[in-house]
Amino acid sequence: MNDIIVAPSHDIAVARDPQVVLQEAKKAAQALMTVVSQKPKPVMMNGEQYLEFEDWQTVARFYNLTVRVARTTFLDFGGVQGFEAVADVLRPDGAIISSAESMCLNDEEKWSSRAKYEWKNGRKEKVGDVPVPLFQLRSMAQTRACAKALRNVLAWVVVLAGFRPTVAEELTGDEEMEPRGTTNGKPPVTPPQSKPQSATVNQNQIKLLYVKLKAAGITEDAFKAHYGIEHMDNLPAAKMNEALKAIADGEIKPAAPEEKPLPEICAECGQPYANGACRNPSCPEGRPEDE
């Protein structure tokens, strides 16, 4: 007798109620915003904040996930040296749910050389440049791979919190560069156009400003007076980085108290004031002119 074998279904299906998943994600995003907003030196570019590896680890803890370095390999491309690392994201049962690889090479501007300083006559002076130690290249390759592996799983939660999904450690500062030349005789591919930047700060940026102002003991009025704006949402987005630095460096001074005009008429006798005081000799509030 032949047994009937039922093939397993490979159809894509919703595993959990989407509304519940979104509610949990929004709760995690709100918690992430609270933690990240307290960072003294956030990574900002074009008025938007990017998350560093430890921020991605925070989100991972919300979902009981961990990340590990699977392997690291030394690379040498004709004198360009560095490391490639592979990282895995694990569930509590040990199952790997995401992997990523990343490199750090000494042909990168930030990772090719470092300034060397020496103390001379009680002052620290630059005496030249030295190559970045290989152990630092290896460490950064591992950091990038771990953050990238977590990004593959948790980027959607980070976006809900209003942050950019790109890993901060992979930013070079040259993201706005024009395409270089052509490839195999073909014109360079035009990159997708990013959304136009808002002329003024958005709600997430305003929330971040309030947190920073409160931590620094600076009033909203002092901040608005410093930048000559009537409302917080009047601050130009281009000045977001400058504002965060000004708050951190204590450049914003308390707003001067509003000067009240001197009274013009004595409340006791109704006679006009002279030089800010009643001069009626018969009035209890009166003072002689020579005072």
C-alpha positions as CSV (number, residue, x, y, z in Angstrom):
1,M,0.0,0.0,0.0
2,N,1.4,3.4,-1.0
3,D,1.6,6.1,1.7
4,I,0.5,9.6,0.8
5,I,3.2,12.1,1.5
6,V,2.0,15.7,2.0
7,A,4.6,18.2,0.8
8,P,5.2,21.1,3.3
9,S,3.7,24.4,2.2
10,H,6.2,27.2,1.3
11,D,3.6,29.9,0.9
12,I,4.4,33.3,2.5
13,A,2.1,33.9,5.3
14,V,1.7,36.5,8.1
15,A,3.0,34.9,11.3
16,R,1.5,37.4,13.8
17,D,-1.1,40.1,13.8
18,P,0.5,43.0,12.0
19,Q,-1.2,45.5,14.3
20,V,0.4,43.8,17.3
21,V,3.8,43.7,15.6
22,L,3.6,47.5,14.8
23,Q,2.5,48.4,18.4
24,E,5.5,46.5,19.8
25,A,7.8,48.1,17.3
26,K,6.5,51.6,18.1
27,K,7.0,51.0,21.8
28,A,10.6,49.9,21.1
29,A,11.1,52.9,18.8
30,Q,9.9,55.3,21.5
31,A,12.3,53.7,24.0
32,L,15.2,53.9,21.5
33,M,14.5,57.6,21.0
34,T,14.6,58.3,24.7
35,V,18.0,56.5,25.0
36,V,19.6,58.0,21.9
37,S,18.4,61.5,22.6
38,Q,20.6,61.6,25.7
39,K,23.9,61.0,23.7
40,P,26.3,63.9,24.2
41,K,27.8,63.6,20.7
42,P,25.3,62.1,18.3
43,V,26.3,61.3,14.7
44,M,24.6,63.9,12.6
45,M,24.6,64.5,8.8
46,N,22.4,67.0,6.9
47,G,20.3,67.4,10.1
48,E,19.6,63.7,10.5
49,Q,20.9,61.3,13.1
50,Y,22.6,58.0,12.4
51,L,22.9,55.2,14.9
52,E,26.2,53.7,16.1
53,F,26.8,50.1,16.9
54,E,25.9,50.4,20.6
55,D,22.5,51.9,19.5
56,W,21.8,48.9,17.3
57,Q,22.7,46.7,20.3
58,T,20.1,48.5,22.4
59,V,17.4,47.7,19.8
60,A,18.6,44.1,19.7
61,R,18.1,43.7,23.4
62,F,14.5,44.8,23.1
63,Y,13.9,41.7,20.9
64,N,16.2,39.4,22.9
65,L,18.8,39.2,20.1
66,T,22.6,39.0,20.3
67,V,25.3,39.4,17.7
68,R,28.7,37.7,17.4
69,V,31.8,37.9,15.2
70,A,31.9,34.7,13.2
71,R,35.3,35.2,11.7
72,T,37.9,37.9,10.7
73,T,40.2,37.6,7.7
74,F,43.4,39.7,7.0
75,L,43.4,41.2,3.5
76,D,46.2,42.6,1.3
77,F,45.2,44.0,-2.1
78,G,48.6,45.0,-3.6
79,G,49.7,46.9,-0.5
80,V,46.2,48.0,0.6
81,Q,45.7,46.2,3.8
82,G,43.0,45.6,6.3
83,F,40.4,43.1,7.5
84,E,37.1,41.6,6.5
85,A,34.8,40.5,9.3
86,V,31.6,38.3,9.2
87,A,29.0,38.7,12.0
88,D,25.8,36.7,12.8
89,V,22.7,37.7,14.7
90,L,21.4,35.0,17.0
91,R,18.0,34.2,18.6
92,P,17.9,32.9,22.2
93,D,17.8,29.3,20.8
94,G,21.1,29.9,18.9
95,A,19.5,30.1,15.5
96,I,21.2,32.5,13.1
97,I,18.7,34.9,11.6
98,S,21.0,37.4,9.9
99,S,24.6,37.6,8.7
100,A,26.7,40.4,7.2
101,E,30.2,41.1,6.2
102,S,32.2,44.3,6.2
103,M,35.7,45.5,5.6
104,C,38.0,48.2,7.0
105,L,41.1,49.0,4.8
106,N,43.9,51.5,5.1
107,D,43.0,53.1,1.8
108,E,40.2,54.9,3.6
109,E,41.0,58.5,4.5
110,K,40.1,58.0,8.1
111,W,41.9,54.7,8.5
112,S,45.1,55.3,6.6
113,S,47.1,57.5,9.0
114,R,46.9,59.2,12.3
115,A,48.6,62.3,13.7
116,K,51.5,61.7,16.0
117,Y,52.0,64.1,18.9
118,E,54.8,64.7,21.3
119,W,55.1,66.9,24.4
120,K,57.5,69.8,23.9
121,N,58.0,72.5,26.6
122,G,54.8,71.4,28.3
123,R,52.7,71.5,25.1
124,K,51.4,68.8,23.0
125,E,52.6,69.3,19.4
126,K,52.1,67.4,16.2
127,V,55.3,65.9,14.9
128,G,54.0,63.9,11.9
129,D,51.7,61.1,10.8
130,V,51.9,57.4,11.5
131,P,49.9,54.4,9.9
132,V,46.8,53.3,11.8
133,P,47.6,50.2,13.8
134,L,46.2,47.0,12.2
135,F,44.4,46.0,15.4
136,Q,42.3,49.1,15.0
137,L,41.4,48.2,11.4
138,R,40.4,44.8,12.6
139,S,38.2,46.1,15.4
140,M,36.4,48.5,13.1
141,A,35.8,45.8,10.5
142,Q,34.2,43.7,13.3
143,T,32.1,46.7,14.6
144,R,30.8,47.4,11.1
145,A,29.9,43.8,10.4
146,C,28.0,43.4,13.7
147,A,26.1,46.7,13.2
148,K,25.3,45.7,9.6
149,A,24.0,42.3,10.6
150,L,21.7,43.9,13.2
151,R,20.6,46.5,10.6
152,N,19.4,43.7,8.3
153,V,16.9,42.6,11.0
154,L,16.0,45.8,12.8
155,A,16.2,48.7,10.3
156,W,12.4,48.9,10.1
157,V,12.2,49.6,13.8
158,V,14.9,52.2,13.6
159,V,13.1,54.0,10.8
160,L,9.9,54.1,12.9
161,A,12.0,56.0,15.5
162,G,12.9,58.6,12.9
163,F,16.6,57.7,12.4
164,R,18.4,56.9,9.3
165,P,19.0,53.1,8.7
166,T,22.6,53.5,7.5
167,V,25.2,52.3,10.1
168,A,27.1,55.3,11.4
169,E,30.4,53.5,11.3
170,E,30.1,53.1,7.5
171,L,29.8,56.8,6.9
172,T,32.8,58.4,5.3
173,G,31.7,62.0,5.0
174,D,31.8,61.8,1.2
175,E,28.3,60.5,0.7
176,E,27.4,63.6,-1.4
177,M,30.2,63.0,-3.9
178,E,29.4,62.9,-7.6
179,P,29.8,59.6,-9.6
180,R,33.3,59.0,-10.7
181,G,33.7,58.4,-14.5
182,T,32.2,55.5,-16.3
183,T,32.4,51.7,-16.0
184,N,33.2,49.5,-19.1
185,G,32.2,52.4,-21.4
186,K,28.8,52.7,-19.8
187,P,27.7,56.0,-18.1
188,P,27.6,55.8,-14.3
189,V,24.3,54.8,-12.8
190,T,22.4,57.8,-11.5
191,P,21.8,57.3,-7.8
192,P,18.2,57.5,-6.5
193,Q,17.3,61.0,-5.5
194,S,16.9,61.5,-1.8
195,K,13.9,63.4,-0.4
196,P,14.5,67.1,-0.4
197,Q,15.6,68.4,3.0
198,S,13.0,70.3,5.0
199,A,13.7,74.1,5.2
200,T,13.2,73.9,9.0
201,V,13.7,71.3,11.7
202,N,11.2,68.5,11.9
203,Q,9.4,67.2,15.0
204,N,12.0,64.6,15.9
205,Q,14.7,67.2,15.7
206,I,12.7,69.6,17.9
207,K,12.2,66.8,20.5
208,L,16.0,66.2,20.5
209,L,16.6,69.9,21.0
210,Y,14.2,70.0,24.0
211,V,16.0,67.1,25.6
212,K,19.4,68.7,25.1
213,L,18.2,72.1,26.4
214,K,16.7,70.5,29.5
215,A,19.9,68.6,30.2
216,A,22.0,71.7,29.8
217,G,19.7,73.9,31.9
218,I,18.9,76.2,29.1
219,T,15.4,77.7,28.7
220,E,13.5,77.6,25.4
221,D,13.3,81.4,25.5
222,A,17.1,81.6,25.7
223,F,17.5,79.3,22.8
224,K,15.0,81.2,20.6
225,A,16.6,84.5,21.6
226,H,20.0,83.2,20.6
227,Y,18.8,82.2,17.1
228,G,16.4,85.1,16.7
229,I,13.4,82.9,16.1
230,E,9.8,83.1,17.4
231,H,9.0,79.4,17.6
232,M,11.2,76.3,17.8
233,D,10.0,75.0,14.4
234,N,11.4,78.2,12.8
235,L,14.9,77.0,13.2
236,P,16.5,76.2,9.8
237,A,17.3,72.5,9.4
238,A,20.8,73.6,8.2
239,K,21.5,75.0,11.7
240,M,20.6,71.8,13.5
241,N,24.2,70.6,13.9
242,E,25.3,74.0,14.9
243,A,22.5,74.3,17.5
244,L,23.5,71.0,19.1
245,K,27.1,72.0,19.4
246,A,26.1,75.4,20.8
247,I,24.1,73.7,23.5
248,A,26.8,71.3,24.3
249,D,29.5,74.0,24.4
250,G,27.5,76.3,26.6
251,E,27.4,79.1,24.0
252,I,23.8,79.9,24.6
253,K,23.3,82.4,27.5
254,P,20.2,82.9,29.5
255,A,17.8,85.4,28.0
256,A,18.0,88.9,29.6
257,P,15.0,89.7,31.9
258,E,12.4,92.0,30.3
259,E,12.7,95.5,31.6
260,K,9.5,96.9,33.1
261,P,8.7,100.5,32.3
262,L,8.9,102.9,35.3
263,P,5.4,104.1,36.6
264,E,4.4,107.6,35.5
265,I,1.8,108.5,38.1
266,C,2.0,108.0,41.9
267,A,-0.6,105.5,43.2
268,E,-1.0,107.4,46.5
269,C,-1.6,111.0,45.4
270,G,-2.1,110.8,41.7
271,Q,0.7,113.3,40.9
272,P,3.1,112.7,38.0
273,Y,6.4,111.0,38.7
274,A,9.7,112.8,38.1
275,N,12.7,110.7,37.5
276,G,10.9,107.6,38.5
277,A,9.6,108.8,41.9
278,C,6.9,110.9,43.5
279,R,8.1,114.4,44.4
280,N,4.9,115.6,46.2
281,P,6.2,116.5,49.7
282,S,2.7,115.9,51.2
283,C,2.5,112.4,49.8
284,P,3.7,109.5,52.0
285,E,5.6,108.2,49.0
286,G,7.0,111.5,48.1
287,R,10.8,112.2,48.1
288,P,12.7,115.5,47.8
289,E,14.3,116.2,44.5
290,D,17.8,116.0,46.1
291,E,17.5,112.4,47.0
